[in-house]
Amino acid sequence: SSPNIAKKFHIGHLRSTIVGNFIANLKVALGHEVVRINYLGDWGMQFGLLGVGFQSFGNRERLKSSPLQHLFEVYVQINKAAEDENTKKLAKDFFRKLEEHDEQTLSIWKLFRDLSIEEYIRIYKRLGVHFDEYSGESFYQEKAQEVLKMLEDKGLLQKTIKGTGIVDLSEKKDLSTFSTVMRSDGTSLYITRQVNPSVDLAAAIDRMNKHNWDTMIYVTDKSQSNHFQHLFRILKLMGYDWAERCQHVSFGLVQGMKTRRGEVIFLEDVLNEVRSRMLQNMTSTKTTKEIQDPVETAEKVGLAALIIQDFRGLLSSDYQFSWDRALQSRGDTGVFLQYTHARLHSLEQMHGNAELTDVNVACLREPGAISVLQHLLRYDEVLYRSSQDLQPKHIVSYLLTLSHLAAVAHKTLPVKGSAPAMAQARLRLFQAARTVLANGMKLLGITPVTQM
């Protein structure tokens, strides 16, 4: 997920969060033990600026009541002043003190970090996402220095004329491909806001020591593909064979996600928008009145709409977001999946939710019933396929087809008014369809609703 501490959760981090959550859910369903790590952007020169900004414009009360909003305002104010040489110098001093572990400076940074994480956890709760571990760039500052020393000892670190530290990654050792791991002044690359290989190397080695994993999967946008190729190659050159078991799952960009308030930047605005649009759509249909908690339902259905629109294509493709398309109740959308689940659930409720024991499934002879049965049999094959390439689209198209088949069966195979044995068998079929639909949705990060 990797949001940047002290900044509001940006919509750009949404894909990384939901894709990572899907992969973790899928691996757990297939019997693996999974550790979900949120690697935070919590170090670098921007904290020098923010620290100075908070000393000038900050307010501790506001910070406690709405931390990220307040830090965002402070950041905007200090950025206006950042052209000034004196401000730049103060920011550098603040960050230097951070790197030297000055207690007072560290306590301000820690406050920003803790309050940011609290706020993120609240948003993750809305997304139905949790993490086992929050680590970040700050954890690996000293370990990164050890990695540079290891590279030097192994003869892999070369210095350029300017004094920059690089690792040669070319086949013929002619520097046609190399990775920069250290700036000329010896500091980490964070000052320039590039992704820092030495810190990522330190993190990978540390995770191996700590978790002894079989596979480590990085989920980031495709602009970082090169960085991860280099990272895995350096690890291999350092003699770590497990580098071959590192994997980068990359994804494209989402365009055009605007809210009514204009160009959207923050995830919370999108979640609120999708909830209010969904609520509006639900209110205009007649059935919503009986729903116990319409706001909660609108939130879950809205999130399903966002996730399905995101997961329908290849993750590496960029796509154009459309509210209208995402929120249609007919067609291949998350709303349609939720609607199908709610209908199947109410069918079960209507006919007494008893455990069906001696059901004679041999009476399910109609084409509609057989189509559903055959499709249900493919579920594990689809999970296997998704686990091979870590693409959610296989599961999405499977669930959409299942919902269409169940909708047809719902019309053509009535439970009510059928002979008892037939009614029981059909009910069992719809129950199975609902269970598989619910399980598949949960893998994608969607909470199935029972009323709509």
C-alpha positions in Angstrom: 0.0 0.0 0.0 2.9 2.3 1.0 1.3 5.7 1.5 3.6 8.6 2.4 3.4 9.5 6.1 2.0 12.9 6.9 0.2 13.0 3.6 -3.5 12.1 3.1 -4.1 8.7 1.6 -3.8 9.4 -2.1 -6.0 7.7 -4.7 -2.8 6.6 -6.4 -2.3 4.2 -3.5 -5.7 2.5 -3.9 -4.6 0.0 -6.6 -1.6 -1.1 -4.7 -3.7 -1.7 -1.6 -6.5 -3.6 -3.2 -4.3 -5.7 -5.5 -2.0 -6.6 -2.6 -5.0 -7.5 -0.5 -6.4 -9.8 -3.2 -3.1 -11.6 -3.6 -2.8 -12.1 0.2 -6.4 -13.4 0.4 -5.9 -15.7 -2.6 -2.6 -17.2 -1.1 -4.3 -17.7 2.3 -7.3 -19.5 0.6 -4.8 -21.8 -1.1 -3.2 -22.8 2.2 -0.2 -20.5 2.4 0.9 -18.6 5.4 1.0 -14.9 4.5 2.6 -11.8 6.1 1.1 -8.5 4.9 3.6 -5.7 5.1 2.8 -2.1 4.6 6.1 -0.4 3.7 5.6 3.3 4.4 7.2 6.3 2.9 8.3 7.7 6.2 11.8 9.2 5.7 13.5 11.9 3.6 13.9 15.5 3.0 10.2 16.2 3.0 10.2 15.6 6.8 12.8 18.4 7.1 10.3 20.7 5.4 7.3 19.4 7.3 9.1 19.7 10.7 10.0 23.3 10.0 6.5 24.0 8.7 5.0 22.5 11.9 7.2 24.7 14.1 6.0 27.7 12.2 2.3 27.0 11.3 1.5 23.9 13.3 -1.2 23.5 16.0 -1.1 20.5 18.3 -4.9 20.5 18.9 -5.7 20.4 15.2 -3.0 17.8 14.7 -4.8 15.5 17.2 -8.3 16.1 15.8 -7.5 15.7 12.1 -3.9 14.9 11.7 -3.5 14.3 7.9 -5.7 17.3 7.0 -3.7 19.5 9.3 -0.3 18.2 8.1 -1.4 18.6 4.5 -2.3 22.3 5.2 1.1 22.8 6.9 2.9 21.2 4.0 1.1 23.5 1.5 2.1 26.5 3.5 5.7 25.6 4.0 6.1 24.6 0.3 5.2 28.2 -0.6 8.0 29.4 1.7 10.4 26.7 0.5 11.8 28.9 -2.3 13.4 31.0 0.5 17.1 30.0 1.1 16.7 30.3 4.9 13.7 27.9 4.9 15.7 25.4 2.8 18.6 25.6 5.3 16.3 25.1 8.2 14.7 22.1 6.5 18.1 20.5 5.9 19.1 21.1 9.5 15.9 19.5 10.7 16.4 16.4 8.5 20.1 16.2 9.6 19.0 16.2 13.2 16.6 13.4 12.3 19.4 11.3 10.8 21.5 12.0 13.9 18.6 10.8 16.1 18.2 14.1 18.0 15.5 13.3 20.6 13.3 16.3 20.2 13.3 16.2 16.4 12.6 12.4 16.4 9.7 12.9 18.8 8.0 15.3 16.4 8.6 12.9 13.5 7.3 9.9 15.5 4.1 11.9 16.4 3.5 12.6 12.7 4.1 8.9 11.9 1.9 7.4 14.7 -1.0 9.8 14.0 -0.8 9.1 10.3 -0.9 5.3 10.8 -3.9 5.6 13.1 -5.7 7.5 10.4 -4.7 5.0 7.7 -6.0 2.1 9.8 -9.4 3.8 10.0 -9.4 4.1 6.1 -8.1 0.5 5.7 -11.1 -0.6 7.9 -13.4 0.9 5.4 -11.6 -0.9 2.6 -11.7 -4.2 4.6 -7.9 -4.4 4.6 -5.5 -5.1 7.4 -1.7 -5.4 7.7 0.4 -7.6 10.0 3.3 -5.3 9.9 4.0 -1.6 9.4 7.6 -1.0 8.4 9.1 1.8 6.4 12.1 3.4 4.9 13.1 4.8 8.3 13.7 1.3 9.7 16.4 0.6 7.2 18.6 3.7 7.2 21.4 2.1 9.2 21.0 -1.3 7.6 21.4 0.4 4.2 24.9 1.5 5.3 25.7 -2.1 6.1 24.5 -3.2 2.7 26.8 -0.6 1.0 29.7 -2.0 3.0 28.7 -5.6 1.9 28.7 -4.4 -1.7 32.1 -2.9 -1.2 33.5 -6.0 0.4 32.2 -8.2 -2.5 33.8 -5.8 -5.0 30.4 -4.9 -6.5 30.5 -1.2 -5.5 32.1 1.1 -8.0 32.7 4.9 -7.6 32.2 7.2 -10.5 34.4 10.3 -11.1 31.7 12.3 -9.3 31.9 10.0 -6.3 28.5 8.4 -6.9 28.3 4.7 -5.9 27.0 2.3 -8.6 26.7 -1.4 -9.2 27.4 -2.7 -12.7 24.6 -5.0 -13.9 25.7 -5.5 -17.5 26.4 -8.9 -19.0 29.8 -7.9 -20.4 30.7 -5.7 -17.4 30.9 -2.6 -19.7 28.5 -0.5 -17.5 25.8 -0.6 -20.2 23.4 -1.3 -17.4 24.0 -0.1 -13.8 22.2 0.9 -10.7 23.0 3.9 -8.6 23.1 3.0 -4.9 24.7 6.0 -3.3 24.9 9.7 -3.8 28.3 11.4 -4.1 28.0 13.0 -0.6 27.5 9.5 0.8 23.9 10.1 1.9 21.0 7.9 1.0 19.1 8.7 -2.2 16.0 9.8 -0.4 17.0 13.4 -0.6 16.3 13.2 -4.3 13.1 11.2 -3.8 14.3 8.3 -6.0 13.6 4.8 -5.0 16.6 3.8 -3.0 18.1 0.4 -3.9 20.4 0.2 -0.8 17.4 0.6 1.5 15.3 -1.9 -0.5 18.2 -4.4 -0.5 18.4 -4.0 3.3 14.7 -4.5 3.6 14.7 -7.7 1.5 17.6 -9.2 3.4 16.0 -8.3 6.7 12.6 -9.9 5.7 14.4 -13.1 4.7 16.2 -13.3 8.0 13.0 -12.5 9.9 10.4 -14.6 8.0 12.3 -17.1 6.0 9.8 -16.8 3.2 9.2 -18.9 0.1 8.1 -16.1 -2.1 8.2 -12.3 -1.6 5.8 -10.3 -3.8 6.1 -6.6 -4.3 3.0 -4.8 -5.6 3.7 -1.4 -7.1 2.9 0.6 -10.3 4.7 -0.4 -13.5 6.9 2.7 -13.5 9.0 0.9 -10.9 9.5 -2.3 -13.0 13.1 -1.4 -13.8 13.9 -0.7 -10.2 12.8 -4.2 -9.1 14.6 -5.9 -12.0 17.8 -4.2 -10.8 17.1 -4.9 -7.2 16.7 -8.7 -7.8 19.8 -8.7 -10.0 21.9 -7.0 -7.3 20.7 -9.5 -4.6 21.7 -12.4 -7.0 25.1 -10.8 -7.5 25.5 -10.6 -3.7 25.0 -14.4 -3.6 21.4 -14.5 -2.4 19.8 -17.3 -4.5 16.4 -16.6 -3.1 16.4 -13.4 -5.2 14.9 -15.7 -7.9 11.8 -16.2 -5.7 11.2 -12.4 -5.5 8.3 -11.3 -7.7 7.1 -7.9 -8.8 3.4 -7.5 -9.6 3.0 -4.3 -11.5 -0.2 -2.4 -12.4 -1.2 0.5 -14.7 -2.7 3.9 -13.9 -6.3 4.9 -13.3 -7.4 8.0 -15.2 -10.4 10.2 -14.7 -11.4 9.5 -11.1 -13.1 12.8 -10.4 -15.6 13.5 -7.6 -18.4 16.1 -7.6 -16.0 18.3 -5.8 -13.6 18.3 -8.8 -10.3 16.6 -9.5 -10.0 13.9 -6.9 -6.8 13.3 -5.0 -7.9 11.7 -1.8 -9.2 8.1 -1.3 -11.6 9.2 1.4 -13.3 11.5 -1.0 -13.8 8.6 -3.5 -15.2 6.3 -0.8 -17.6 9.0 0.4 -18.6 9.7 -3.2 -19.2 6.1 -4.1 -21.2 5.6 -0.9 -23.5 8.7 -1.5 -24.1 7.8 -5.2 -24.9 4.2 -4.2 -27.3 5.4 -1.5 -29.0 7.7 -4.0 -29.4 4.8 -6.5 -30.7 2.5 -3.8 -33.2 5.1 -2.5 -34.7 5.5 -5.9 -35.6 1.8 -6.0 -38.5 0.7 -3.8 -36.9 -2.0 -1.8 -34.4 0.0 0.2 -36.8 1.0 2.9 -36.5 -2.4 4.6 -32.7 -2.4 4.8 -31.5 -2.2 8.3 -28.4 -0.1 7.7 -28.6 1.5 4.2 -25.4 3.6 4.7 -23.3 0.5 5.6 -24.9 -1.4 2.7 -24.2 1.4 0.2 -20.5 1.5 1.4 -20.1 -2.3 0.8 -21.8 -2.2 -2.6 -19.9 0.9 -3.6 -16.6 -0.7 -2.8 -17.6 -3.7 -4.8 -18.3 -1.4 -7.7 -14.8 0.2 -7.4 -13.0 -3.2 -7.1 -14.7 -5.0 -9.9 -14.2 -2.0 -12.3 -10.5 -2.1 -11.3 -10.0 -5.9 -11.6 -11.8 -6.7 -14.8 -8.9 -6.2 -17.1 -5.2 -7.0 -16.9 -3.6 -5.3 -13.9 -0.8 -3.9 -16.1 -3.3 -2.0 -18.3 -4.1 1.7 -17.6 -7.8 2.3 -17.6 -10.3 5.2 -17.7 -12.5 5.2 -14.6 -16.2 5.9 -15.1 -18.8 6.4 -12.3 -21.7 5.5 -14.5 -20.2 2.3 -15.7 -19.0 1.2 -12.2 -22.4 1.8 -10.6 -24.7 0.2 -13.1 -26.9 -2.5 -11.5 -27.3 -4.5 -14.7 -24.2 -5.6 -16.6 -20.8 -6.8 -15.5 -20.4 -4.7 -12.4 -19.8 -5.2 -8.6 -23.3 -3.9 -8.0 -24.7 -6.8 -10.1 -22.6 -9.3 -8.0 -23.9 -7.8 -4.8 -27.5 -7.8 -6.1 -27.2 -11.5 -7.1 -25.8 -12.4 -3.7 -28.6 -10.5 -1.9 -31.3 -12.2 -4.0 -30.0 -15.7 -3.4 -29.7 -14.9 0.3 -33.3 -13.8 0.5 -34.4 -16.9 -1.4 -32.8 -19.1 1.3 -34.4 -17.0 4.0 -37.8 -17.3 2.4 -37.7 -21.1 2.4 -36.4 -21.6 5.9 -32.6 -21.5 6.2 -32.5 -25.1 7.5 -29.6 -27.5 6.7 -30.7 -29.5 3.7 -29.5 -33.1 4.4 -30.9 -35.9 2.2 -31.2 -33.9 -1.0 -31.7 -35.8 -4.2 -29.6 -33.8 -6.7 -30.5 -36.3 -9.5 -33.7 -34.4 -10.1 -31.6 -31.3 -11.4 -32.0 -32.2 -15.1 -32.8 -28.8 -16.7 -30.2 -27.1 -18.8 -30.3 -24.1 -16.5 -29.4 -26.2 -13.4 -26.7 -28.2 -15.3 -25.1 -24.9 -16.4 -24.8 -23.7 -12.9 -23.5 -27.1 -11.6 -20.8 -27.3 -14.3 -19.8 -23.7 -13.7 -19.5 -24.4 -9.9 -17.1 -27.3 -10.6 -14.7 -24.9 -12.3 -14.1 -22.8 -9.2 -10.9 -24.4 -8.0 -9.5 -24.4 -11.5 -10.0 -20.6 -11.7 -8.3 -20.1 -8.3 -5.4 -22.1 -9.5 -5.2 -20.0 -12.7 -5.3 -16.8 -10.7 -2.5 -18.1 -8.4 -0.3 -18.8 -11.4 -0.3 -15.2 -12.8 -1.7 -13.3 -9.8 -4.4 -11.7 -12.0 -7.8 -11.2 -10.4 -9.6 -11.0 -13.7 -10.1 -14.8 -14.0 -12.0 -14.8 -10.7 -14.0 -11.6 -11.7 -15.2 -13.1 -15.0 -15.9 -16.4 -13.3 -18.2 -14.7 -10.7 -19.9 -12.5 -13.3 -20.7 -15.6 -15.4 -21.9 -17.4 -12.2 -24.2 -14.5 -11.4 -25.7 -14.4 -14.9 -26.3 -18.2 -14.8 -27.8 -18.0 -11.3 -30.1 -15.1 -12.5 -31.4 -17.2 -15.4 -31.9 -20.3 -13.1 -33.7 -18.1 -10.6 -36.2 -17.2 -13.2 -36.6 -20.7 -14.8 -36.3 -23.0 -11.8 -38.8 -21.9 -9.2 -38.5 -23.3 -5.7 -41.9 -22.2 -4.6 -44.7 -24.4 -5.9 -42.4 -27.3 -6.9 -42.6 -30.8 -5.6 -40.8 -31.1 -2.2 -37.9 -33.2 -3.5 -37.4 -30.8 -6.5 -37.7 -27.7 -4.3 -35.1 -29.1 -1.9 -32.6 -29.9 -4.8 -33.1 -26.4 -6.4 -32.6 -24.7 -3.0 -29.4 -26.6 -2.5 -28.2 -25.6 -5.9 -28.9 -21.9 -5.2 -27.2 -22.2 -1.8 -24.1 -23.6 -3.4 -24.1 -20.8 -6.0 -24.4 -18.2 -3.2 -21.6 -19.8 -1.1 -19.2 -19.8 -4.0 -20.2 -16.3 -5.0 -19.6 -15.1 -1.5 -16.2 -16.9 -1.2 -15.0 -15.5 -4.5 -16.1 -11.9 -3.6 -14.2 -12.1 -0.3 -11.0 -13.1 -2.1 -11.3 -10.0 -4.2 -11.7 -7.9 -1.0 -15.5 -7.5 -1.3 -17.9 -8.0 1.7 -21.1 -9.6 0.4 -24.3 -7.9 1.4 -27.5 -9.8 2.3 -30.0 -7.0 1.5 -30.1 -4.4 -1.2 
